[in-house]
Amino acid sequence: MMNMDQIYLITDIPGYSPQISRLISMMNYARHTTLAATKDLTVAQLDYLMDAESNSIGSLLLHFAAVEYAYQAETFEGRDLTEEELSVWGPALSLGDAGREQIKGNDLNYYLQQMNTVRARTLELFKTVGDDWLSKEEPFWHDKPTNYYFMWFHVFEDEINHRGQIRLIKKRFK
């Protein structure tokens, strides 16, 4: 999925339009740094909670997959998640109490598999669109105009933000 020889290049990727390629390049780098930050974590470390209000690293990893899955539905299918999909992804999307209660006991491979499965689908979907698709606009948060480029920027921007939380949590392991 990632060409490690070009991880520090925002460049063209065969099979994708120029702007989609650049977006994927940025997503790949964000994922690369997430993988480095979580390498070799144990189940106990993935489940660790700093306090009663915090998220675990495992829940944040599943959150990355859930957000990306939700944006696939929104931008490629023009829909919200179904009740069935929310039963699977809801706790990871909202985190909080549901995430703390339901997302635990999984090893790192479980989370990586979820993230990889969703990302593989994203990469296949990106092959079906061109740069003009990124400009498609629709109302978003609080009915503000946005385009698909911003939405997909937000997918990896959210991962980068929460990766900072992961690094903080790791420093607080007891």
C-alpha positions as CSV (number, residue, x, y, z in Angstrom):
1,M,0.0,0.0,0.0
2,M,2.8,2.5,0.8
3,N,5.9,2.9,-1.3
4,M,8.5,3.3,1.5
5,D,11.1,4.6,-1.0
6,Q,8.8,7.6,-1.6
7,I,7.3,8.1,1.9
8,Y,8.8,11.6,2.2
9,L,7.6,12.7,-1.3
10,I,4.2,14.2,-2.1
11,T,4.2,13.2,-5.7
12,D,2.3,11.3,-8.4
13,I,1.3,7.8,-7.8
14,P,0.6,5.5,-10.7
15,G,-3.1,4.8,-11.3
16,Y,-4.3,8.1,-9.6
17,S,-4.8,11.6,-10.9
18,P,-2.2,14.3,-9.7
19,Q,-4.2,15.8,-6.8
20,I,-5.6,12.4,-5.7
21,S,-1.9,11.2,-5.7
22,R,-0.8,14.1,-3.5
23,L,-3.7,13.5,-1.1
24,I,-2.7,9.8,-0.9
25,S,0.9,10.7,-0.4
26,M,-0.1,12.8,2.6
27,M,-2.4,10.1,4.0
28,N,0.4,7.5,3.6
29,Y,2.9,9.6,5.5
30,A,0.4,10.2,8.3
31,R,-0.3,6.5,8.5
32,H,3.5,5.7,8.4
33,T,4.0,7.9,11.5
34,T,1.0,6.3,13.3
35,L,2.4,2.9,12.7
36,A,5.8,3.9,14.0
37,A,4.1,5.4,17.2
38,T,2.2,2.2,17.9
39,K,4.8,-0.5,16.9
40,D,4.9,-3.4,19.3
41,L,2.3,-2.2,21.7
42,T,0.8,-4.8,23.9
43,V,-3.0,-5.3,24.6
44,A,-2.5,-3.8,28.0
45,Q,-0.9,-0.7,26.5
46,L,-3.5,-0.5,23.8
47,D,-6.2,-0.6,26.5
48,Y,-4.5,1.8,28.9
49,L,-6.7,4.7,30.1
50,M,-5.0,7.8,31.7
51,D,-8.2,8.6,33.5
52,A,-11.9,8.0,33.4
53,E,-12.4,10.5,30.5
54,S,-9.5,9.5,28.2
55,N,-9.4,7.4,25.2
56,S,-7.2,4.3,24.8
57,I,-4.7,4.0,22.0
58,G,-6.8,1.0,20.7
59,S,-9.9,3.2,20.5
60,L,-8.0,5.9,18.7
61,L,-6.7,3.4,16.1
62,L,-10.2,2.1,15.5
63,H,-11.4,5.7,15.3
64,F,-9.0,6.3,12.4
65,A,-10.6,3.4,10.5
66,A,-14.1,4.5,11.5
67,V,-13.6,8.1,10.3
68,E,-12.2,7.0,7.0
69,Y,-15.1,4.5,6.5
70,A,-17.6,7.2,7.3
71,Y,-16.0,9.5,4.7
72,Q,-16.1,6.8,2.1
73,A,-19.9,6.5,2.6
74,E,-20.3,10.3,2.6
75,T,-18.2,11.2,-0.4
76,F,-18.4,8.2,-2.6
77,E,-21.9,7.0,-1.9
78,G,-23.5,10.3,-0.8
79,R,-25.0,8.9,2.4
80,D,-24.7,8.7,6.1
81,L,-23.9,5.4,7.9
82,T,-26.7,2.9,8.3
83,E,-27.9,1.7,11.7
84,E,-26.0,-1.5,11.0
85,E,-22.8,0.3,10.2
86,L,-23.2,2.5,13.3
87,S,-23.5,-0.6,15.4
88,V,-20.1,-1.5,14.2
89,W,-18.4,1.9,13.9
90,G,-20.4,4.1,16.2
91,P,-18.3,3.5,19.4
92,A,-15.1,4.2,17.5
93,L,-16.6,7.3,15.8
94,S,-17.8,9.0,19.0
95,L,-15.3,7.5,21.4
96,G,-16.3,8.5,24.9
97,D,-18.0,6.1,27.2
98,A,-19.0,3.7,24.4
99,G,-15.5,3.5,23.2
100,R,-14.1,2.9,26.6
101,E,-16.6,0.2,27.3
102,Q,-16.6,-1.6,23.9
103,I,-13.1,-1.1,22.4
104,K,-10.7,-3.2,24.4
105,G,-9.0,-6.5,24.6
106,N,-7.7,-6.5,21.0
107,D,-4.1,-6.9,19.9
108,L,-2.4,-4.5,17.6
109,N,-2.9,-6.7,14.6
110,Y,-6.7,-6.4,15.1
111,Y,-6.5,-2.6,14.8
112,L,-4.0,-2.6,12.0
113,Q,-6.2,-5.1,10.0
114,Q,-9.2,-2.8,10.5
115,M,-7.2,0.3,9.3
116,N,-5.7,-1.6,6.4
117,T,-9.0,-3.0,5.2
118,V,-10.6,0.4,5.2
119,R,-7.6,2.1,3.6
120,A,-7.4,-0.6,0.8
121,R,-11.1,0.3,-0.1
122,T,-10.3,4.0,0.0
123,L,-7.4,3.4,-2.5
124,E,-9.7,1.4,-4.8
125,L,-12.4,4.1,-4.6
126,F,-9.8,6.9,-5.3
127,K,-9.0,5.1,-8.6
128,T,-12.6,5.7,-9.8
129,V,-12.4,9.5,-9.5
130,G,-10.3,12.4,-10.8
131,D,-9.1,15.7,-9.6
132,D,-12.4,17.4,-10.4
133,W,-14.2,15.1,-7.9
134,L,-12.1,16.7,-5.1
135,S,-13.8,20.1,-5.9
136,K,-17.3,18.8,-5.4
137,E,-19.0,21.0,-2.7
138,E,-21.7,20.2,-0.2
139,P,-22.8,21.5,3.2
140,F,-20.7,20.1,6.1
141,W,-20.3,21.0,9.8
142,H,-22.8,23.5,10.8
143,D,-23.9,23.7,7.2
144,K,-20.7,25.4,6.1
145,P,-19.6,24.8,2.5
146,T,-16.8,22.3,2.0
147,N,-15.4,20.2,-0.7
148,Y,-14.3,16.6,-0.9
149,Y,-10.7,17.7,-0.8
150,F,-11.2,19.2,2.6
151,M,-13.1,16.2,3.8
152,W,-10.3,13.8,2.8
153,F,-7.7,16.2,4.3
154,H,-9.7,16.0,7.5
155,V,-9.4,12.2,7.5
156,F,-5.6,12.3,7.8
157,E,-5.6,15.6,9.8
158,D,-7.8,13.8,12.4
159,E,-5.3,10.9,12.5
160,I,-2.4,13.3,13.0
161,N,-4.2,15.1,15.8
162,H,-5.0,11.9,17.6
163,R,-1.5,10.5,17.0
164,G,-0.4,13.3,19.2
165,Q,-2.7,11.9,21.9
166,I,-1.2,8.4,21.3
167,R,2.3,9.8,22.0
168,L,1.1,11.5,25.1
169,I,-0.6,8.4,26.4
170,K,2.5,6.3,25.8
171,K,4.5,8.8,28.0
172,R,1.9,8.2,30.8
173,F,2.0,4.4,30.8
174,K,2.4,3.1,34.3
